[in-house]
Amino acid sequence: EGILKTAKALVEDTKVLVQNATASQEKLAQAAQSSVSTITRLAEVVKLGAASLGSEDPETQVVLINAVKDVAKALGDLIGATKAAAGKAGDDPAVYQLKNSAKVMVTNVTSLLKTVKAVEDEATKGTRALEATIEHIRQELAVFSSPVPPAKVSTPEDFIRMTKGITMATAKAVAAGNSCRQEDVIATANLSRRAIADMLRACKEAAYHPEVSGDVRQRALRFGKECADGYLELLEHVLVV
């Protein structure tokens, strides 16, 4: 109930934040501070909820913490988008980006609430964790596919090391599809989320290395996307099974 109440308050804060994109800087700052204070409270109640599950179920605890981390990241992006859209005309690209960020925020809050409800249901909690991971990978892919360069670059060797996680996660996903046990599906969801996010980040960082030519960069980004798309298809098959 505590999580539900705080999440609702966050949705209200988000609405005010978006509405104040065209208001004064003072109002915008107040709306941003209010939403940051609410997300801090939400993180605390989710942590308490995760702790109440007991230490014998660490994978489900991770699912809950990941869900609130997604909401926090979406809020950070939304605040950035609101600042960028401040004072802009309705047809400006920054306003379009603000609307997109608001949609992601609502999606992630909804996903958190579904996850919280599924946690106590042994029959569906693995399925729910997998759905949340699929949504998270889609959001990571959108960031990966954007023309914005990464914050830092790394070497192709670093990227090659990251691909080992995909191999392990794939084996885990196939095993979960065969066993159909909820705990195996939850473990797959958590491992897959990390493996694909790490791979996409490392791929983009390596692709933008100064010694990498434009042609090789485009090919690397294409294959990174194809790998993530293929992995999403695998997870969707596990979900159907």
C-alpha positions in Angstrom: 0.0 0.0 0.0 2.9 2.3 0.9 4.5 1.8 -2.6 1.2 2.3 -4.3 0.4 5.5 -2.5 3.9 7.0 -3.1 3.9 5.9 -6.8 0.6 7.8 -7.3 2.1 10.9 -5.7 5.0 10.6 -8.1 2.6 10.4 -11.1 1.0 13.6 -9.8 4.4 15.3 -9.4 5.3 14.2 -13.0 2.1 15.9 -14.4 3.0 19.1 -12.6 6.6 18.9 -13.9 5.5 18.6 -17.5 2.8 21.3 -17.1 5.4 23.7 -15.7 7.8 23.2 -18.7 6.4 26.5 -20.1 6.1 28.2 -16.7 8.7 30.3 -14.8 12.1 28.8 -13.8 11.0 29.1 -10.2 7.9 27.0 -10.7 9.9 24.5 -12.7 12.5 24.2 -10.0 9.8 23.6 -7.3 8.2 20.9 -9.4 11.5 19.2 -10.0 12.4 19.3 -6.3 9.0 17.9 -5.3 9.4 14.9 -7.7 13.0 14.2 -6.5 11.8 14.1 -2.9 8.9 11.7 -3.9 11.2 9.4 -5.9 13.5 9.3 -2.8 10.6 8.2 -0.6 9.5 5.7 -3.3 13.0 4.1 -3.3 12.8 3.8 0.5 9.4 2.1 0.6 10.4 -0.3 -2.3 13.6 -1.2 -0.3 11.5 -1.9 2.7 9.1 -4.0 0.6 12.1 -5.9 -0.8 13.5 -6.5 2.7 10.1 -7.9 3.8 10.4 -10.7 1.3 13.3 -12.2 3.3 16.8 -13.1 2.3 15.7 -16.5 0.9 14.3 -14.8 -2.2 17.2 -12.5 -3.4 16.2 -12.7 -7.1 12.7 -11.2 -6.5 14.3 -8.5 -4.3 16.5 -7.6 -7.3 13.4 -7.5 -9.6 11.8 -4.9 -7.2 15.0 -2.8 -6.9 15.5 -2.8 -10.7 11.9 -1.6 -11.1 12.3 1.4 -8.9 15.8 2.1 -10.5 14.0 2.3 -13.9 11.5 4.8 -12.5 14.4 6.9 -11.0 16.3 6.9 -14.3 13.1 7.9 -16.3 12.5 10.7 -13.8 16.1 12.0 -14.3 15.6 11.9 -18.1 12.2 13.7 -17.8 13.7 16.5 -15.6 16.4 16.9 -18.3 13.8 17.0 -21.1 11.7 19.5 -19.2 14.7 21.8 -18.8 15.5 21.5 -22.5 11.9 22.2 -23.5 11.4 25.2 -21.2 10.2 28.2 -23.1 10.2 26.3 -26.5 7.4 26.4 -29.1 5.0 23.4 -29.3 6.5 22.1 -32.5 10.1 22.2 -31.2 12.0 18.8 -31.2 12.7 19.4 -27.4 8.9 19.4 -26.7 8.5 16.2 -28.7 11.4 14.6 -26.6 9.6 15.8 -23.4 6.4 14.0 -24.4 8.4 10.8 -25.1 10.2 11.1 -21.8 6.8 11.5 -20.0 5.5 8.3 -21.8 8.5 6.3 -20.6 8.0 7.6 -17.1 4.4 6.5 -17.0 5.4 3.1 -18.5 8.0 2.5 -15.8 5.7 3.5 -12.9 3.0 1.2 -14.3 5.7 -1.6 -14.6 6.8 -1.0 -11.0 3.1 -1.3 -9.8 2.5 -4.5 -11.8 5.8 -6.0 -10.4 4.8 -5.1 -6.8 1.4 -6.8 -7.3 3.0 -9.9 -8.9 5.6 -10.4 -6.2 3.2 -12.1 -3.8 1.8 -14.3 -6.6 4.0 -17.4 -7.0 2.4 -18.3 -10.3 3.1 -15.0 -12.1 6.1 -13.3 -10.5 8.6 -14.9 -13.0 6.4 -13.9 -16.0 6.1 -10.4 -14.7 9.9 -10.1 -14.1 10.5 -11.2 -17.7 7.9 -8.7 -19.1 9.7 -5.9 -17.1 13.1 -7.0 -18.5 11.8 -7.0 -22.1 10.5 -3.4 -21.6 13.8 -2.4 -20.1 15.8 -3.8 -23.0 13.5 -2.0 -25.5 14.2 1.3 -23.6 18.0 0.6 -23.6 17.7 -0.1 -27.4 16.1 3.3 -28.0 19.0 5.0 -26.2 21.5 2.9 -28.1 19.8 3.8 -31.5 19.8 7.5 -30.8 22.5 9.6 -32.6 23.7 10.9 -29.2 27.4 9.8 -28.7 28.2 7.9 -25.5 29.6 9.8 -22.4 32.9 7.9 -22.7 34.6 5.6 -25.2 36.2 2.2 -24.7 38.3 -0.3 -26.7 36.9 -3.1 -28.9 38.6 -5.5 -26.5 36.4 -4.3 -23.6 33.4 -4.8 -25.8 34.4 -8.4 -26.7 34.7 -9.2 -23.0 31.1 -8.0 -22.5 29.7 -10.4 -25.1 30.5 -13.4 -22.7 27.6 -12.3 -20.6 25.2 -12.7 -23.5 26.4 -16.3 -23.9 25.7 -17.1 -20.2 22.3 -15.3 -20.3 21.3 -17.2 -23.4 22.1 -20.5 -21.8 20.1 -19.5 -18.7 17.1 -18.4 -20.9 17.0 -21.7 -22.8 17.2 -23.6 -19.4 14.3 -21.5 -18.0 12.3 -22.1 -21.2 12.8 -25.9 -20.6 12.1 -25.9 -16.9 9.3 -23.3 -16.8 10.0 -22.8 -13.1 9.2 -19.3 -11.9 12.5 -18.9 -10.0 14.5 -19.9 -13.1 12.5 -17.3 -15.2 13.2 -14.6 -12.5 17.0 -15.4 -12.6 16.9 -15.2 -16.4 15.1 -11.8 -16.3 17.7 -10.4 -13.9 20.8 -11.8 -15.8 19.4 -10.8 -19.3 18.7 -7.3 -18.2 22.3 -6.8 -17.1 23.9 -8.7 -19.9 22.1 -6.8 -22.7 22.4 -3.4 -21.1 26.2 -3.9 -20.6 26.6 -5.2 -24.2 24.8 -2.2 -25.7 26.7 0.3 -23.6 30.1 -1.4 -24.4 29.2 -1.7 -28.1 28.4 2.1 -28.5 31.5 3.1 -26.5 33.7 0.9 -28.6 32.0 2.1 -31.9 32.8 5.7 -31.0 36.5 5.0 -30.3 38.6 7.6 -32.2 40.5 4.8 -34.1 37.3 3.2 -35.4 36.3 4.3 -38.9 32.8 5.6 -39.7 32.0 2.5 -41.8 33.1 0.1 -39.0 31.1 2.2 -36.5 27.9 1.8 -38.5 28.4 -1.9 -38.9 29.1 -2.4 -35.1 26.0 -0.4 -34.2 23.9 -2.4 -36.6 25.1 -5.8 -35.3 24.7 -4.6 -31.7 21.1 -3.7 -32.4 20.6 -7.1 -34.3 22.0 -9.0 -31.3 19.6 -7.2 -28.8 16.7 -7.7 -31.2 17.5 -11.4 -31.5 17.8 -11.7 -27.7 14.4 -10.0 -27.2 12.9 -12.5 -29.6 14.4 -15.3 -27.4 12.9 -13.8 -24.2 9.5 -13.4 -25.9 9.6 -17.2 -26.8 10.4 -18.0 -23.1 7.5 -15.8 -22.1 5.1 -17.7 -24.4 6.4 -21.1 -23.2 
